[in-house]
Amino acid sequence: MIERYDHKTLVEMFDSQNVSPILPYESIDADVATIKASTQASGRISISGVQPKYAMVVDNGRLRFAREGEQGRYILKIAPIEPHIIDRPWVPVNEWLTMRIAEQVYGITTAKNTLCYFGNGDVAYITKRFDVQPDGTKWMQEDFASIADISKDTNGPDYKYNALSYAECGALIDKHVSAAMVEKLKFFRIVVFNYLTCNDDAHLKNFSLISPDGKDYRLTPAYDLLNTQLHLTNPHIFALSKNLYPGMVLDDTHSVTGTSFEEFGRQLGLPAKLVETELNGFRAEKPQVKEILNESGLPQNLAKWYFQGYEYRRVTLGFK
């Protein structure tokens, strides 16, 4: 348990306020979760669909639930309460360490985040909203499902997963972003990272465009990154059922190679040399990944499983 946040966390997460990592609540209470969270599962089992999320504010150095009418600047995510999620208490740590790997190892800009704790030691993940500014101003943000006008009405309960391929998401960036090539490269890197870290829940609502002025849009920092393989009995390779690009067929993980991502980059309209350079960076050994896993507090068996899945997929990026 972290007893106090370091200076960097206080600056980046809490605007230099001295905030305690200990929440003023004793435990993750199922009754409170039922009242406060919407945990209706869609037709497809996922983690984000059942993970309780709360709006939070800082009040006299402590984080607390936002009251009615208050604008929460933080989102608290506690461990899922659904029994089908394996090793449920470790989901917050999983997300925290995966976000660290994304930013610290691969240079992917992520939403600011850290861990916090209930009085009994139960761990929770907290992230700072990038669409809400210190003065309360809210920037315009829309996820890819909203931008594409895709919903339950148009595509059924699994609309977040079944409507588009990742390459087709690139067309949304082309349409709405003036510096589309820059943002499509960022998108490409996040999709490769999600593959590496076995995240099969990177659906259309987990990618968004944001605009400070309502005119110029860009991709938001990455969010909801975690290794879902650790917690689901039947994980997928990709969140989107149409996979990386239209017509891509998957039998198993052996179907995914570096060539798959080269074609994905081509369909996004990225230069071939740039795609190859990026893939070489993901193919390279990264000792820091294991260091972050070992320091995360994740149980040894889960850390081992995480690393084995990551290493296997890293190697497949070298296959043709």
C-alpha positions as a printed Julia matrix, in Angstrom:
320×3 Matrix{Float64}:
   0.0     0.0     0.0
   1.27    3.46   -0.91
   1.18    5.58    2.25
   1.74    8.87    0.44
   2.06    9.99   -3.15
   5.4    11.14   -4.53
   5.91   14.7    -5.73
   5.47   13.83   -9.42
   2.1    12.18   -8.79
   0.87   15.09   -6.69
   1.82   17.55   -9.44
   0.44   15.59  -12.39
  -2.64   14.07  -10.79
  -3.69   16.61   -8.18
  -2.3    19.96   -9.37
   0.27   19.97   -6.55
  -2.35   19.5    -3.81
  -1.3    17.24   -0.95
  -3.79   14.4    -1.37
  -3.93   11.18    0.63
  -3.94    7.83   -1.22
  -6.24    6.45    1.5
  -9.93    6.88    0.72
 -12.34    7.92    3.51
 -14.26    4.65    3.04
 -13.58    1.34    4.74
 -14.04   -1.2     1.93
 -15.34   -2.05   -1.5
 -18.91   -2.63   -0.4
 -21.13   -4.55   -2.84
 -24.23   -2.66   -1.68
 -22.58    0.72   -2.33
 -21.38   -0.57   -5.7
 -24.9    -1.65   -6.62
 -26.31    1.78   -5.79
 -23.58    3.87   -7.36
 -22.48    1.88  -10.42
 -24.11    0.8   -13.61
 -22.85   -2.7   -14.26
 -25.25   -3.99  -16.89
 -23.32   -6.44  -19.05
 -23.68   -6.47  -22.81
 -24.04   -9.65  -24.82
 -20.27  -10.03  -24.79
 -18.47  -10.53  -21.49
 -15.87   -7.83  -20.87
 -14.17   -6.17  -17.93
 -14.92   -2.52  -18.63
 -18.62   -3.31  -18.97
 -18.88   -4.59  -15.41
 -16.26   -2.53  -13.59
 -17.87    0.01  -11.24
 -16.79    3.6   -11.91
 -17.36    6.64   -9.71
 -16.9    10.39  -10.16
 -14.52   11.74   -7.52
 -13.42   15.14   -6.2
 -10.64   16.3    -3.89
 -11.94   17.74   -0.62
  -9.49   18.96    2.06
  -6.75   16.59    0.95
  -8.98   13.54    0.59
 -10.66   11.96   -2.4
 -14.41   11.43   -2.03
 -17.41   10.55   -4.18
 -18.79   13.55   -6.08
 -22.15   14.69   -4.81
 -25.13   15.43   -7.01
 -24.39   18.51   -9.08
 -20.63   18.37   -8.52
 -18.27   18.02  -11.47
 -15.88   15.18  -10.69
 -12.37   15.66  -12.05
 -11.43   12.04  -11.36
 -12.82    8.61  -12.13
 -12.42    5.84   -9.55
 -12.5     2.25  -10.8
 -12.81   -0.46   -8.18
 -12.37   -4.19   -8.67
 -15.27   -5.79  -10.55
 -17.86   -7.46   -8.34
 -19.02  -10.01  -10.94
 -17.95  -13.6   -10.11
 -17.04  -14.51  -13.71
 -14.04  -12.14  -13.57
 -10.96  -14.16  -12.53
  -8.65  -12.69   -9.85
 -10.99   -9.7    -9.54
  -9.09   -7.81   -6.8
  -6.08   -7.38   -9.11
  -7.85   -5.66  -12.02
  -6.98   -2.13  -10.73
  -3.28   -3.03  -10.4
  -3.34   -4.62  -13.85
  -4.66   -1.41  -15.41
  -2.22    0.79  -13.51
   0.86   -1.21  -14.5
  -0.3    -1.56  -18.14
  -0.74    2.21  -18.37
   2.77    2.59  -16.92
   4.23    0.24  -19.53
   2.45    2.14  -22.32
   3.83    5.5   -21.25
   7.19    4.69  -19.72
   8.34    1.95  -22.09
   6.6     2.77  -25.37
   6.14    6.53  -25.1
   2.36    6.38  -25.54
   0.59    9.35  -23.96
  -1.88    8.04  -21.38
  -4.48    9.51  -19.07
  -2.87   10.44  -15.75
  -3.52    7.75  -13.17
  -2.47    6.15   -9.92
  -3.68    3.72   -7.25
  -5.58    4.52   -4.08
  -6.85    2.4    -1.2
  -9.88    1.81    0.94
  -9.39    1.73    4.68
  -9.14   -2.07    4.76
  -6.42   -2.07    2.08
  -8.6    -2.89   -0.94
  -6.95   -1.29   -3.96
  -8.65    0.93   -6.57
  -7.49    2.65   -9.74
  -8.04    6.37  -10.18
  -7.57    8.44  -13.33
  -7.69   12.16  -13.96
 -10.25   13.3   -16.53
  -8.52   14.95  -19.49
 -11.77   16.54  -20.72
 -12.39   18.55  -17.54
 -10.07   21.48  -16.88
  -9.13   22.98  -13.46
 -11.62   25.84  -13.92
 -14.43   23.37  -14.65
 -14.39   23.94  -18.41
 -15.29   20.74  -20.25
 -13.67   20.09  -23.61
 -15.68   18.43  -26.35
 -14.98   14.69  -26.51
 -16.61   11.94  -28.55
 -15.74    8.27  -28.71
 -15.5     6.41  -32.01
 -18.91    4.78  -31.63
 -20.58    8.18  -31.26
 -18.59    9.7   -34.11
 -19.59    6.84  -36.41
 -23.23    7.05  -35.2
 -23.1     3.43  -34.04
 -25.31    2.32  -31.15
 -27.43   -0.54  -29.81
 -30.18    0.62  -32.12
 -28.0     0.31  -35.22
 -25.84   -2.72  -34.35
 -27.33   -4.49  -31.35
 -25.96   -5.01  -27.82
 -22.4    -5.71  -29.02
 -22.23   -2.55  -31.13
 -18.94   -1.52  -29.52
 -17.31   -4.64  -30.96
 -19.03   -5.67  -34.19
 -19.38   -2.55  -36.36
 -15.9    -1.61  -37.59
 -12.38   -2.92  -38.03
  -9.45   -0.91  -36.64
  -8.48    0.13  -40.18
 -12.0     1.46  -40.72
 -11.59    3.52  -37.56
  -8.8     5.3   -39.42
 -11.42    6.75  -41.76
 -13.01    8.48  -38.76
  -9.69   10.13  -37.99
  -9.27   11.17  -41.63
 -12.73   12.73  -41.6
 -12.52   14.67  -38.36
  -8.84   15.46  -37.72
  -6.85   18.01  -39.73
  -3.5    16.49  -38.73
  -4.82   13.01  -39.52
  -1.48   11.36  -40.31
  -0.04   12.26  -36.91
  -3.09   10.99  -35.05
  -3.37    7.8   -37.15
   0.21    6.94  -36.19
  -0.73    7.37  -32.52
  -3.76    5.16  -33.1
  -1.61    2.53  -34.85
   0.77    2.42  -31.89
  -2.03    2.0   -29.35
  -3.56   -0.87  -31.36
  -0.18   -2.65  -31.55
   0.33   -2.08  -27.83
  -3.08   -3.55  -27.02
  -2.16   -6.64  -29.02
   1.16   -6.95  -27.17
  -0.43   -6.67  -23.75
  -3.37   -8.99  -24.52
  -6.07   -6.33  -24.22
  -9.15   -7.68  -25.97
 -11.41   -4.89  -24.72
 -10.11   -2.01  -26.88
 -13.55   -1.39  -28.4
 -15.0     1.66  -30.16
 -15.81    3.5   -26.93
 -12.22    3.14  -25.71
 -10.92    5.49  -28.42
 -11.98    9.12  -28.54
 -11.33   12.45  -30.23
 -11.13   15.62  -28.16
 -11.17   19.32  -28.97
 -10.45   22.31  -26.72
 -12.31   24.67  -29.09
 -14.85   22.38  -30.76
 -13.05   22.72  -34.09
  -9.62   21.1   -34.11
  -9.78   17.48  -32.96
  -7.05   15.08  -31.9
  -6.87   11.63  -30.39
  -7.26   11.62  -26.61
  -4.58   10.15  -24.36
  -4.87    6.36  -24.19
  -7.15    4.98  -21.48
  -8.62    1.65  -20.28
  -5.43   -0.28  -21.06
  -5.11   -3.62  -19.28
  -4.28   -7.27  -19.88
  -7.73   -8.86  -20.09
  -6.23  -12.33  -20.61
  -5.56  -12.48  -16.86
  -9.22  -12.1   -15.97
 -11.41  -13.67  -18.67
 -12.05  -17.37  -19.28
 -12.45  -16.9   -23.03
 -10.4   -13.89  -24.18
 -10.26  -12.78  -27.8
  -7.24  -11.64  -29.8
  -8.76   -8.31  -30.82
 -11.72   -6.49  -29.32
 -13.24   -5.7   -32.7
 -14.77   -8.74  -34.38
 -13.72   -7.39  -37.8
 -10.12   -7.45  -36.51
  -7.39   -5.18  -37.88
  -8.86   -4.68  -41.35
 -11.79   -5.88  -43.46
 -11.39   -9.48  -44.58
  -8.81  -10.42  -41.93
  -9.58  -13.94  -40.71
  -8.26  -15.31  -37.43
  -8.04  -18.98  -36.49
  -5.79  -18.46  -33.45
  -2.89  -16.27  -32.33
  -0.67  -17.92  -34.96
  -2.73  -16.03  -37.56
  -1.31  -12.7   -36.37
   2.15  -11.72  -37.61
   4.15   -8.64  -38.38
   2.69   -8.81  -41.86
  -0.79   -8.4   -40.36
   0.22   -5.09  -38.8
   2.07   -3.99  -41.93
  -1.18   -4.41  -43.85
  -3.06   -2.61  -41.07
  -0.64    0.33  -41.37
  -1.01    0.33  -45.15
  -4.79    0.47  -44.88
  -4.48    3.35  -42.42
  -2.48    5.17  -45.1
   0.79    5.23  -43.14
   4.1     5.11  -45.06
   5.55    1.57  -45.18
   8.96    2.64  -43.84
   7.33    4.4   -40.89
   5.25    1.32  -40.08
   8.33   -0.9   -40.23
  10.25    1.44  -37.92
   7.41    1.43  -35.42
   7.03   -2.35  -35.53
  10.76   -2.8   -34.99
  10.38   -0.79  -31.8
   7.62   -3.11  -30.59
   9.58   -6.22  -31.66
  12.62   -5.21  -29.59
  13.19   -6.65  -26.12
  12.2    -4.23  -23.37
  13.67   -5.27  -19.99
  11.75   -2.44  -18.3
   8.49   -4.32  -18.88
   9.57   -7.09  -16.53
  10.88   -4.55  -14.03
   7.5    -2.79  -13.91
   5.71   -6.12  -13.5
   8.01   -7.18  -10.65
   7.55   -3.85   -8.87
   3.78   -3.64   -9.37
   2.69   -5.81   -6.46
   0.84   -8.15   -8.81
   0.99  -11.75   -7.49
   3.91  -13.7    -8.91
   1.75  -16.12  -10.89
  -0.19  -13.3   -12.56
   2.99  -11.33  -13.3
   4.49  -14.46  -14.9
   1.39  -15.09  -17.01
   1.29  -11.44  -18.05
   4.92  -11.49  -19.16
   4.62  -14.81  -21.0
   1.67  -13.54  -23.05
   3.46  -10.28  -23.76
   6.68  -12.04  -24.82
   4.86  -14.47  -27.1
   3.04  -11.69  -28.9
   6.19   -9.58  -29.14
   7.88  -12.48  -30.94
   4.96  -12.94  -33.34
   5.49   -9.4   -34.59
   8.7   -10.7   -36.15
   6.88  -13.4   -38.1
   5.97  -12.91  -41.75
